[in-house]
Each structure stands twice: as C-alpha cells, then as structure tokens.
C-alpha cells in the first residue's frame, strides 16, 4: 500500500480508536465523566423527591396524625413536639441540607409509621424484589429474544406478521390485568401453581415473574427485531451469504451480534420498568418486597420511606445505565470513547 493509501486509511479510521485503541487517559476521563453524570442524576432525583414530598402545603407530621382522615386528634402541643422531634419545625432549606448531609453518610431517616430506619427497611425488602426482578429479566430476554429471532428468521409471511404484532400487544396489556388473569386461570381454575399468600418458593415465583416480564419482553422483541432487520440488510451479511454461510449462521452469528447492541441500551429502561411493575405485581400476588412497602408507605403517607424507595430506584437505574455506558465501547468499536458527536459535543 502506498503512502497515499495509508493517509486515506488514517482519515477514514473511526475517531477515538487507533491501532491500539483509546489511551488510558481517554478511558479514565470517559469513566469519570460517566460517574459524575450518575452522581448528578442521583442528586437530582433526591432533590426532586424532597421538593414533591416535603414542600407540600401540609407537613408530614400532620399527614401522619390524620392517618387519611380529615381531622387530627392530637393536641397542638403534641403536633409541635413531633415536628421538633422529626425536624419539620425547621425552614425547608435547613431540612433539605440536613437530610442531604445525612443521606451522604448513608442515613435516609426513620420511617414515620414503624420507627425502623429506612435503610434497614429497604435492605430487608430488597432481596425478594431482586429475586423477582432477576427471574423476570431472564424470562423477558428469553421470550423477547425468541420472538424477535423467529419473526426475522421465518420464511412464512403470515407467521412473521403474527410474531411482529405480538410486541405492541404485550406493551398494551396492563400488568395488573395480566396478573389477575394468570391467578384466575392458572392458579384457581387449573390449580397448577400457588400464586398468593406471599409464596417465595421457585414454584411461587413463576407467575409473578411471568407477569412482570411480559411488557419488558415486548420491548426487547420490538427493538431486537428492528436491530436484526437492519443488520441483515448490511453489506457484511450479504458478503457472508455470498461466501456460502448458512441462513442460521448469517442470522445468529453475523446479524445477531450487531443487532443485539441496541437492545443492550434498553437495560436502564427495562430496570425502571421492572421496579415500577414490582409495585403492582407484589401487591397482586401478596409477595413481600420493595413493591409492598412502597404501597404501604404511600397509603400511610410515610414520606421518609417513600423518598428512600425513590432514591433506591434511582440508584438501580443509574448503576444499570452506567454499566451499559462502560460496556458498549468494549462490545462495539463503533461506539467511540472520547469521540466527538456531531455538533462538537463529547460523547
């Protein structure tokens, strides 16, 4: 290759990647920037939650004493004592700074209804929810991935149209309705699986995990189908067919390896979907977990516990997106660390 060809190759090589990949300094700046963005999101979530919950016309003590009723039976002196004990007699700015400082040390306050530290309540409720979310995520990947691969692999136009129509239906079905139908049919009519009563065994996990996974599986199927169709139309898959590769190899080895990358970016959205759905699913199936204590805290107007749940959801969301941000450049060289996006903004 001549000198001119070498110059052309250097100009057409993706920015941010040399022959040895991005430098250590570039990677370090990329990681630090993503960590800073993650911390900024957590701070924004905490601040927004405080503003929504603690700057209401009625303070948390009044809400707690009324207990959902119109009047409080406590005397003004008792209310004032409780406000002073919980720190609600201070100006909002002082309350915010005090609570933010405690949160930075890992202290999210105390539940107004149970007197239990919020961190302890979340730590106790997290394992069942993590078990449910993990099972639902695996189920969603298997269902959504299977539908996407089958819809883009089949040679039957009728079957392809049927499979392509499933994801919108899955997204449209309300989670609580799916759960109630599964309880009525599978548990009550067929008597196959125990679904209620807080059953935490493997058999009792099947229906809740299936209920929680269906909308997530629909999202995965929709995005993965689009990714596979795009990859199947690219020149490298055409070249693979021309070289004699089988349909299965082209589909699963060449198209799937690139088509799955957009689906990976759904992890953050999927995580939020799982946490939001857990509130409904754990209530429908009477399971312990974050969803149950969220419903209880909202019903009892336990604002510190509600704020702790929101912050936990933000932490999980941020960690999932941070993991995706760090993995994508390793899995796909087209995602360039430290490269400039159109308009001059750094990636």
C-alpha distance (Angstrom), angle and dihedral (degrees) to the residues before:
residue distance angle dihedral
X1 . . .
X2 3.80 . .
X3 3.78 128.9 .
X4 3.82 91.9 -97.9
X5 3.82 91.6 53.4
X6 3.81 90.6 51.2
X7 3.82 89.9 52.3
X8 3.82 91.4 50.4
X9 3.80 90.8 49.2
X10 3.80 91.0 52.4
X11 3.81 91.8 50.2
X12 3.82 93.7 48.9
X13 3.82 96.0 44.8
X14 3.84 110.5 107.2
X15 3.79 111.9 -95.3
X16 3.79 115.9 -108.5
X17 3.81 93.5 32.7
X18 3.76 123.7 86.3
X19 3.75 126.0 172.2
X20 3.80 89.1 -75.6
X21 3.79 96.9 39.0
X22 3.81 127.3 -117.1
X23 3.77 118.0 -23.0
X24 3.78 124.7 -106.5
X25 3.80 91.7 -107.3
X26 3.80 91.9 53.6
X27 3.81 92.2 49.9
X28 3.81 91.4 47.4
X29 3.81 91.9 51.4
X30 3.80 90.1 47.1
X31 3.82 92.4 52.1
X32 3.81 93.5 44.6
X33 3.80 90.9 49.4
X34 3.79 91.6 51.2
X35 3.83 91.1 47.5
X36 3.80 90.7 50.8
X37 3.79 90.7 50.3
X38 3.81 90.1 49.5
X39 3.81 91.9 52.0
X40 3.79 90.0 47.3
X41 3.80 91.0 54.1
X42 3.82 91.2 50.0
X43 3.79 91.6 50.0
X44 3.82 91.2 48.2
X45 3.82 91.5 49.6
X46 3.81 92.0 49.2
X47 3.81 92.7 46.8
X48 3.80 94.3 46.5
X49 3.80 91.2 48.8
X50 3.80 91.6 50.1
X51 3.79 91.0 49.6
X52 3.80 92.8 49.7
X53 3.80 96.8 44.3
X54 3.77 106.4 31.1
X55 3.79 102.6 35.0
X56 3.79 93.7 59.6
X57 3.82 117.9 123.7
X58 3.82 90.0 -106.8
X59 3.79 119.5 53.5
X60 3.84 122.3 -129.2
X61 3.82 93.0 -104.9
X62 3.80 92.3 58.1
X63 3.80 90.5 47.4
X64 3.80 91.2 49.5
X65 3.83 94.3 47.9
X66 3.80 92.7 48.9
X67 3.81 90.3 50.3
X68 3.79 91.9 -160.0
X69 3.80 93.8 -44.3
X70 3.77 129.6 111.6
X71 3.80 97.7 -114.4
X72 3.78 137.8 40.7
X73 3.81 120.3 -134.6
X74 3.81 93.0 -156.7
X75 3.77 120.1 103.4
X76 3.82 120.1 -115.1
X77 3.81 88.5 -108.6
X78 3.80 91.4 55.0
X79 3.80 91.5 48.2
X80 3.81 90.9 49.7
X81 3.80 90.8 49.5
X82 3.79 91.7 51.5
X83 3.81 92.3 47.6
X84 3.78 90.2 52.0
X85 3.81 92.1 46.7
X86 3.81 92.8 51.7
X87 3.80 94.1 38.8
X88 3.80 95.2 -115.7
X89 3.80 91.8 127.5
X90 3.82 89.3 74.2
X91 3.82 124.4 90.5
X92 3.83 113.9 -88.9
X93 3.81 92.8 -108.8
X94 3.82 91.5 54.5
X95 3.81 90.8 46.3
X96 3.81 90.8 50.4
X97 3.81 95.5 48.3
X98 3.80 92.2 44.8
X99 3.79 93.8 49.4
X100 3.82 92.4 42.9
X101 3.81 90.4 52.3
X102 3.81 90.9 49.9
X103 3.81 91.0 46.7
X104 3.80 90.2 54.7
X105 3.81 87.6 58.4
X106 3.81 92.1 49.0
X107 3.83 96.7 -99.5
X108 3.80 111.1 126.6
X109 3.78 94.4 173.6
X110 3.78 132.5 -109.7
X111 3.78 130.7 -61.0
X112 3.80 110.8 -103.6
X113 3.81 92.6 -145.1
X114 3.81 104.8 39.9
X115 3.80 102.5 23.4
X116 3.80 88.9 -132.1
X117 3.82 118.9 135.6
X118 3.80 109.3 -99.4
X119 3.81 92.0 -130.3
X120 3.81 90.6 54.6
X121 3.82 91.9 48.0
X122 3.81 91.4 50.8
X123 3.80 93.0 45.7
X124 3.81 89.9 52.0
X125 3.79 94.1 48.5
X126 3.81 98.4 40.5
X127 3.86 101.9 75.7
X128 3.85 96.4 61.5
X129 3.79 90.8 46.2
X130 3.81 91.7 46.9
X131 3.81 89.1 51.5
X132 3.80 91.4 50.2
X133 3.82 94.0 44.6
X134 3.80 92.5 47.7
X135 3.80 92.8 50.6
X136 3.81 90.5 45.7
X137 3.81 92.0 49.9
X138 3.82 92.7 51.3
X139 3.81 90.5 47.0
X140 3.81 91.5 47.8
X141 3.81 92.7 50.6
X142 3.80 91.9 49.6
X143 3.81 94.8 45.5
X144 3.80 97.4 39.9
X145 3.79 94.1 41.8
X146 3.78 92.1 47.5
X147 3.80 93.2 50.8
X148 3.83 92.5 46.8
X149 3.80 94.6 48.4
X150 3.80 93.0 45.2
X151 3.83 93.2 46.7
X152 3.81 92.7 52.8
X153 3.82 96.4 38.1
X154 3.79 102.7 47.2
X155 3.80 119.4 95.6
X156 3.80 92.3 -152.7
X157 3.83 109.9 99.6
X158 3.81 91.0 -160.0
X159 3.81 93.3 53.0
X160 3.80 91.4 43.7
X161 3.83 91.5 53.1
X162 3.81 90.9 47.0
X163 3.81 93.5 50.6
X164 3.81 92.0 44.3
X165 3.81 89.8 53.9
X166 3.81 93.3 54.4
X167 3.86 99.3 75.9
X168 3.84 95.7 58.5
X169 3.81 89.0 48.6
X170 3.80 90.9 50.0
X171 3.80 92.5 50.6
X172 3.81 92.0 48.0
X173 3.82 96.0 52.4
X174 3.85 111.9 95.7
X175 3.80 112.5 -121.9
X176 3.80 94.7 -133.3
X177 3.82 90.8 51.9
X178 3.81 92.4 51.1
X179 3.80 90.2 49.0
X180 3.79 93.7 49.7
X181 3.83 91.8 47.7
X182 3.81 91.8 50.5
X183 3.80 91.5 48.0
X184 3.80 92.0 48.9
X185 3.81 97.1 44.9
X186 3.80 107.0 29.7
X187 3.78 100.0 32.0
X188 3.80 106.2 28.8
X189 3.83 104.1 28.0
X190 3.79 101.2 31.4
X191 3.80 97.2 26.6
X192 3.80 92.0 -146.3
X193 3.81 103.3 130.3
X194 3.78 136.0 21.9
X195 3.77 106.8 -120.6
X196 3.79 108.1 168.3
X197 3.76 139.7 50.6
X198 3.79 98.3 61.3
X199 3.81 94.2 -69.7
X200 3.83 106.8 -178.5
X201 3.81 99.9 177.5
X202 3.79 123.2 110.6
X203 3.82 91.1 -98.0
X204 3.78 91.2 50.0
X205 3.81 90.2 51.4
X206 3.81 96.3 59.1
X207 3.80 100.7 78.0
X208 3.84 96.8 40.1
X209 3.82 91.2 47.4
X210 3.81 91.6 47.8
X211 3.80 91.3 48.5
X212 3.79 92.6 49.4
X213 3.81 94.1 43.9
X214 3.83 100.4 53.4
X215 3.84 99.6 79.7
X216 3.81 90.4 41.5
X217 3.80 91.1 48.9
X218 3.80 89.0 51.9
X219 3.82 91.3 54.3
X220 3.80 91.8 47.7
X221 3.81 92.1 48.5
X222 3.79 92.5 49.9
X223 3.82 96.2 48.6
X224 3.80 95.0 39.9
X225 3.82 92.1 49.4
X226 3.80 90.7 54.0
X227 3.81 90.5 46.5
X228 3.79 93.0 50.3
X229 3.80 93.2 48.6
X230 3.79 90.3 50.2
X231 3.81 92.4 49.5
X232 3.80 92.9 46.2
X233 3.81 88.4 57.7
X234 3.81 94.1 51.7
X235 3.83 122.2 103.9
X236 3.81 95.3 -114.5
X237 3.82 92.3 62.5
X238 3.80 90.3 47.0
X239 3.80 88.9 51.8
X240 3.80 90.5 49.5
X241 3.82 90.5 53.6
X242 3.80 90.6 47.9
X243 3.79 89.8 54.2
X244 3.79 90.6 56.1
X245 3.82 101.8 -99.6
X246 3.79 113.6 159.2
X247 3.82 121.8 -111.5
X248 3.79 90.9 -109.7
X249 3.80 92.6 51.5
X250 3.81 92.9 47.1
X251 3.79 91.1 47.4
X252 3.80 100.3 42.8
X253 3.80 102.8 29.2
X254 3.80 104.9 32.2
X255 3.81 106.4 24.4
X256 3.80 99.7 33.2
X257 3.80 94.7 50.8
X258 3.80 90.9 60.7
X259 3.79 99.2 28.7
X260 3.80 93.4 57.6
X261 3.81 93.6 61.0
X262 3.85 96.4 78.6
X263 3.80 87.5 50.0
X264 3.79 89.9 56.6
X265 3.79 89.9 62.4
X266 3.81 87.8 61.4
X267 3.81 90.8 71.3
X268 3.79 93.5 95.5
X269 3.80 93.5 47.5
X270 3.80 90.8 43.9
X271 3.80 90.6 51.4
X272 3.77 90.9 53.1
X273 3.79 90.1 47.2
X274 3.80 91.1 52.0
X275 3.81 93.6 49.1
X276 3.80 92.7 46.5
X277 3.79 91.8 46.4
X278 3.80 92.2 47.7
X279 3.81 89.6 68.2
X280 3.80 90.5 59.6
X281 3.81 98.0 36.4
X282 3.81 96.0 48.6
X283 3.80 89.3 48.9
X284 3.81 94.1 48.5
X285 3.81 93.5 46.6
X286 3.84 95.6 36.2
X287 3.80 92.1 -123.0
X288 3.80 124.5 157.8
X289 3.78 117.8 -117.4
X290 3.79 146.5 87.4
X291 3.79 91.9 -46.1
X292 3.78 93.1 56.4
X293 3.81 95.3 48.4
X294 3.83 89.6 45.7
X295 3.79 91.5 55.0
X296 3.81 90.5 45.4
X297 3.81 93.0 47.1
X298 3.81 92.8 49.4
X299 3.80 92.0 47.2
X300 3.82 91.5 48.7
X301 3.84 91.6 40.4
X302 3.80 90.1 -124.9
X303 3.80 95.9 168.4
X304 3.84 100.2 -176.9
X305 3.80 90.4 53.4
X306 3.81 92.0 46.3
X307 3.79 90.0 51.1
X308 3.81 90.0 49.2
X309 3.81 91.1 52.8
X310 3.81 91.9 49.6
X311 3.80 90.9 49.2
X312 3.82 91.1 48.9
X313 3.80 90.2 51.8
X314 3.81 89.7 49.9
X315 3.82 91.1 50.2
X316 3.82 92.1 51.5
X317 3.81 91.3 45.8
X318 3.81 92.6 48.9
X319 3.80 94.1 46.6
X320 3.80 92.0 49.8
X321 3.80 92.5 50.1
X322 3.80 92.0 44.1
X323 3.80 90.1 53.2
X324 3.81 90.5 50.5
X325 3.81 91.4 48.2
X326 3.79 90.5 53.5
X327 3.81 96.2 43.2
X328 3.81 100.6 45.8
X329 3.83 96.3 69.4
X330 3.81 88.8 50.6
X331 3.81 94.2 49.1
X332 3.80 98.6 39.9
X333 3.83 121.3 33.5
X334 3.81 88.6 -161.4
X335 3.83 88.0 72.7
X336 3.77 98.9 78.9
X337 3.79 122.6 -151.3
X338 3.76 110.5 -135.6
X339 3.81 92.7 0.1
X340 3.78 122.4 144.1
X341 3.74 118.3 -109.4
X342 3.78 120.6 -144.1
X343 3.75 108.3 -71.9
X344 3.78 94.2 35.3
X345 3.82 98.5 -81.9
X346 3.74 115.6 140.5
X347 3.78 117.3 -117.9
